[in-house]
Amino acid sequence: MSFQSTIPPPVLPPLDPATSRILIVGAGVFGLSTAYHLQEDGFKDITILDKADELPALDAASTDINKVVRSIYADSFYTRLARDAIARWKEPMWEGCYHESSVLLIGRALTDKSYENDFAEGARVTLLPNAEKIRSAFPDSLHRIPEHERPLQHRLLGDFSNYTGYINLDGGWVEATRSVKILLGIVIARGAKVESGKEVLTLLNSNADGSGYTCGAMCVDGSMYCADQVILAAGSWTASSFPGLELDQRCLASGQSLAFLQLTPEESERYRKSPVVMDFRTGFYVLPPNKDNVIKTGLHAAGHTHMVTPSAFRFSFANATLVPRKISTPRTVLSHPEGSDGLRDCLRVVYPDLAEKPWAGTRMCWYTDSPDSDWVIGQFPGDPGLFLATSGSGHGFKFLPNVGRIVVDILRGRADATTEAKFAVDRGLSEALNTERVDKYPEELVPEELCGPEDMLP
Ligand SMILES: Cc1cc2nc3c(=O)[nH]c(=O)nc-3n(C[C@H](O)[C@H](O)[C@H](O)COP(=O)(O)OP(=O)(O)OC[C@H]3O[C@@H](n4cnc5c(N)ncnc54)[C@H](O)[C@@H]3O)c2cc1C
């Protein structure tokens, strides 16, 4: 899509914190962080709508036992922003959700740009130039084990031959759903209206023929909300929920595999002090056990699309002249309760013994991908009433404390030109490839290849 129009966009008065009505669609990381930072700027009239009956939404990308917090980025913009987020995660408002376990990156050359960026920003990083050094980054409990468990010795840790890496002590993981709940509670306590069970069907336009600007939203139940500014933060549903915006590629829903292992308390103690491990050869990552002795593993890769034609109902609201087409649409735990296998071989590289355990659960969780992995934050071209804050591209969660600051700065015209251009909805993307991922193009989901009952605990 070109987003080009010959008609100049209407000009609206600047937003006024005291009087402007803000309507946010979506109560995930992007919606809530935006609401919080709008409140920091003094905005009083904020309404957040979410389609889920209960919040945080069970199938939102933001809802999860935990997420990785790393400043390991090849793009120094994110390194700096992640280090700012890490400092904020340590503030009392997050009630200890952040756990600084350290992050171990393996599978990249030692001259890696992310190491340079971390080092330049003052992160506590150490290069690990061979297998022995990598193994030494794991706790003693995985090296020194009691006599009677000796046969385990060779299976607890991978041998990491032909791997190099580095460890960053300034990073770890965060309890995801708990921190979302905390922020939800804070924005409500500061006066935001949050309404669940409100699926937005279409945006309202100031002109009946759709030639004006967005001035509100109508929900599936027929309720209408008027606003001076609508902010779409609908995550992986953005493209399929609002087909008329033609965001199919800039906000591509891609399904990513997660699998969970249930450890006994004794097993858990052995892995408790492990770093988060990220294998950049495969996109695999594994977190230390949480308080319930559950280990989460996942793949940060191209993932899967799930191409579906949205209902004619949605298209009719979007634009009468639009030809219905297939758009990648989340297929979530609520509609299809199974996940994907294929993580076992990757887990074997790090923790061979754990790779033999059955999964206690699997999940397909949906990224909202832009082609260059940069978020989509900015005014919708030609429509000053509509603003987008989305396309987390699989790395947005760690920025819950501060991504809303960027959203609000761009919204209020305070961001510098580089930041504005980096996230602009209509930035040039024709040559872009997802810079963070191992395999660059998602494949269509094949449900028959998903994890079956034999992979699961009885
Ligand atoms: C498997 C997986 C692992 C990840 N791991 C990490 C990690 O380790 N570290 C990290 O930093 N990031 C990680 N991420 C990325 C991070 O989770 C996302 O970038 C972030 O949560 C996206 O937030 P969001 O607000 O855009 O979307 P969501 O959290 O999905 O929120 C969107 C909300 O919009 C609502 N909604 C949708 N359509 C409508 C509608 N029409 N009307 C009303 N409401 C609507 C939904 O119900 C939902 O609540 C991961 C993502 C996934 C899927």
The ligand as an SDF file (V2000), in Angstrom:
LIG
                    3D

 53 58  0  0  0  0  0  0  0  0999 V2000
    5.4200  -16.0960   21.9950 C   0  0  0  0  0  0  0  0  0  0  0  0
    5.8150  -14.6940   22.2760 C   0  0  0  0  0  0  0  0  0  0  0  0
    6.9540  -14.4670   23.0230 C   0  0  0  0  0  0  0  0  0  0  0  0
    7.4010  -13.1650   23.2390 C   0  0  0  0  0  0  0  0  0  0  0  0
    8.5000  -12.9790   24.0010 N   0  0  0  0  0  0  0  0  0  0  0  0
    8.9250  -11.7270   24.2590 C   0  0  0  0  0  0  0  0  0  0  0  0
   10.0190  -11.5400   25.1210 C   0  0  0  0  0  0  0  0  0  0  0  0
   10.5800  -12.4990   25.6500 O   0  0  0  0  0  0  0  0  0  0  0  0
   10.4280  -10.2660   25.3610 N   0  0  0  0  0  0  0  0  0  0  0  0
    9.8010   -9.1920   24.7920 C   0  0  0  0  0  0  0  0  0  0  0  0
   10.2400   -8.0640   25.0170 O   0  0  0  0  0  0  0  0  0  0  0  0
    8.7340   -9.3460   23.9810 N   0  0  0  0  0  0  0  0  0  0  0  0
    8.2810  -10.5920   23.7140 C   0  0  0  0  0  0  0  0  0  0  0  0
    7.2020  -10.7860   22.9100 N   0  0  0  0  0  0  0  0  0  0  0  0
    6.5770   -9.6410   22.2500 C   0  0  0  0  0  0  0  0  0  0  0  0
    5.5740   -8.9300   23.1310 C   0  0  0  0  0  0  0  0  0  0  0  0
    4.8230   -9.8640   23.8610 O   0  0  0  0  0  0  0  0  0  0  0  0
    4.6810   -8.0810   22.2260 C   0  0  0  0  0  0  0  0  0  0  0  0
    5.4780   -7.2040   21.4340 O   0  0  0  0  0  0  0  0  0  0  0  0
    3.6930   -7.2410   23.0390 C   0  0  0  0  0  0  0  0  0  0  0  0
    3.1120   -7.9830   24.0770 O   0  0  0  0  0  0  0  0  0  0  0  0
    2.6270   -6.7340   22.0880 C   0  0  0  0  0  0  0  0  0  0  0  0
    1.6870   -5.9870   22.8170 O   0  0  0  0  0  0  0  0  0  0  0  0
    0.4040   -5.4120   22.0790 P   0  0  0  0  0  0  0  0  0  0  0  0
   -0.2160   -4.4710   23.0250 O   0  0  0  0  0  0  0  0  0  0  0  0
    0.7730   -4.9020   20.7310 O   0  0  0  0  0  0  0  0  0  0  0  0
   -0.5210   -6.6760   21.7590 O   0  0  0  0  0  0  0  0  0  0  0  0
   -1.4260   -7.5920   22.7120 P   0  0  0  0  0  0  0  0  0  0  0  0
   -0.7820   -7.8370   24.0090 O   0  0  0  0  0  0  0  0  0  0  0  0
   -1.8250   -8.7830   21.9190 O   0  0  0  0  0  0  0  0  0  0  0  0
   -2.6930   -6.6780   23.0080 O   0  0  0  0  0  0  0  0  0  0  0  0
   -3.6320   -6.3740   22.0170 C   0  0  0  0  0  0  0  0  0  0  0  0
   -4.9750   -6.2580   22.7010 C   0  0  0  0  0  0  0  0  0  0  0  0
   -5.9050   -5.7640   21.7360 O   0  0  0  0  0  0  0  0  0  0  0  0
   -7.1390   -6.4080   21.9410 C   0  0  0  0  0  0  0  0  0  0  0  0
   -7.8930   -6.3180   20.6750 N   0  0  0  0  0  0  0  0  0  0  0  0
   -7.5490   -6.8400   19.4800 C   0  0  0  0  0  0  0  0  0  0  0  0
   -8.4700   -6.5370   18.5350 N   0  0  0  0  0  0  0  0  0  0  0  0
   -9.4060   -5.7970   19.1620 C   0  0  0  0  0  0  0  0  0  0  0  0
  -10.6230   -5.1920   18.7240 C   0  0  0  0  0  0  0  0  0  0  0  0
  -11.0410   -5.2710   17.4470 N   0  0  0  0  0  0  0  0  0  0  0  0
  -11.3550   -4.5180   19.6410 N   0  0  0  0  0  0  0  0  0  0  0  0
  -10.9610   -4.4090   20.9450 C   0  0  0  0  0  0  0  0  0  0  0  0
   -9.8200   -4.9950   21.4040 N   0  0  0  0  0  0  0  0  0  0  0  0
   -9.0550   -5.6540   20.5250 C   0  0  0  0  0  0  0  0  0  0  0  0
   -6.7530   -7.8210   22.3380 C   0  0  0  0  0  0  0  0  0  0  0  0
   -7.7820   -8.5070   23.0400 O   0  0  0  0  0  0  0  0  0  0  0  0
   -5.5170   -7.5820   23.1900 C   0  0  0  0  0  0  0  0  0  0  0  0
   -5.8280   -7.4900   24.5650 O   0  0  0  0  0  0  0  0  0  0  0  0
    6.6970  -12.0690   22.6850 C   0  0  0  0  0  0  0  0  0  0  0  0
    5.5270  -12.2900   21.9630 C   0  0  0  0  0  0  0  0  0  0  0  0
    5.0640  -13.5810   21.7750 C   0  0  0  0  0  0  0  0  0  0  0  0
    3.8070  -13.8090   21.0030 C   0  0  0  0  0  0  0  0  0  0  0  0
  1  2  1  0
  2  3  1  0
  2 52  2  0
  3  4  2  0
  4  5  1  0
  4 50  1  0
  5  6  2  0
  6  7  1  0
  6 13  1  0
  7  8  2  0
  7  9  1  0
  9 10  1  0
 10 11  2  0
 10 12  1  0
 12 13  2  0
 13 14  1  0
 14 15  1  0
 14 50  1  0
 15 16  1  0
 16 17  1  0
 16 18  1  0
 18 19  1  0
 18 20  1  0
 20 21  1  0
 20 22  1  0
 22 23  1  0
 23 24  1  0
 24 25  2  0
 24 26  1  0
 24 27  1  0
 27 28  1  0
 28 29  2  0
 28 30  1  0
 28 31  1  0
 31 32  1  0
 32 33  1  0
 33 34  1  0
 33 48  1  0
 34 35  1  0
 35 36  1  0
 35 46  1  0
 36 37  1  0
 36 45  1  0
 37 38  2  0
 38 39  1  0
 39 40  1  0
 39 45  2  0
 40 41  1  0
 40 42  2  0
 42 43  1  0
 43 44  2  0
 44 45  1  0
 46 47  1  0
 46 48  1  0
 48 49  1  0
 50 51  2  0
 51 52  1  0
 52 53  1  0
M  END
$$$$
